[in-house]
Amino acid sequence: MKKLNAVEIKSALAKILDWKKHGAVISRRFEFKNFPAAMKFVNAVAKIAEQEQHHPDIDIRWNKVTLAFTTHDAGGLTKKDFALAKKTDELSLH
């Protein structure tokens, strides 16, 4: 998969609210009502990540979950990172 250029990244970021770019990574913190709700979200993310063969870094702090995406093989951000960010946003609404 091809690494996105700065213009493509800016455009893709505009389509996913609350995600921030840090170097070659996009990340977002999600907050839930309690630990079980956070873990339900993490397990749903894990299922999608496994299906897509694209796995985020995940940090869990009681009711807060931070996801970070980058495409290591491409050496930066790709369309896959932004597509999975959007899918995780949709999961957080359930």
N, C-alpha and C positions, 0 to 999 in steps of 0.2 A: 504494500500500500504506500502511496506517495505522501510524503510530508507536505503539509499545507504551508503556504507562504503567509506573510504578515497580513495581507489584505484578506485572504481567505479565512484566516483565524479570526480577524476582527468581525467579519460578516457572520461567521458561525457562532461566535460568542453573543452576538446581538440576538440570536434566536433561542438562547438558553439563559433564562434569568437566574440570578444569584450565583452563577459560576464565575470564578476568577481565574485568570491566567497568571501563573508564576513560572517564569522560564519556559520550559518545554512541557508544562503540566497544567491541566485545568482541575480545579477542585471546588467542592461545595460542602458546606456543613448543613446537615438536616437535623431537626429537633423534633422529638416525639414526646408523647405524654408520659412514657415510662420505659423502663428497660425492656420488658417483653415486646412492646411495640417497636422499639429500635431493632431488636433482634429479628423480629418478623420481617422487617424491611431488609436487613442485611442478608437474611436467607433468600429472600426474593431476588435481591441483586446478585447473589452468588449463582442462583439458577440461570439467570439471563447471561451472566458473564461466562459461565461454563458452556452454554449453548453457542455463544458467539466466539468462544475461545479468545476472549479479551478481558483480562482481569484487572480490576482497579486495586489500588492500595486502599485499605479500609482501616480507619481508626474509630474505635468505639469508646465513648465516655458516658456511661450510664444511659441517658436518654438522647445523647448526641452522637451522630455518625458523620464522619467526614470521608468523602470519597475523592480519590485523585486518579485521573486518567492521563496516560501518555502512551504512545506506541513505540516501545523500545526498539523494535526491529527497524522502524523508519527513522529513528533518531529524533523524534519530536511528535507533534500533534498531527493526527490524520482525521479524515472524515469519520472513521470508526469511533474515535474518542468522543466526538460530538454527538454521534448517533446514540451511543450508550449513555451519555449524560442525559440526553432527552428521555430515554427509556426509564432511567432511574428517577427522573423528575416525575414521570407519570406514576411510577410505583409508589412514590411518597404520598400521593394523594389518596391511596386506598387504605 
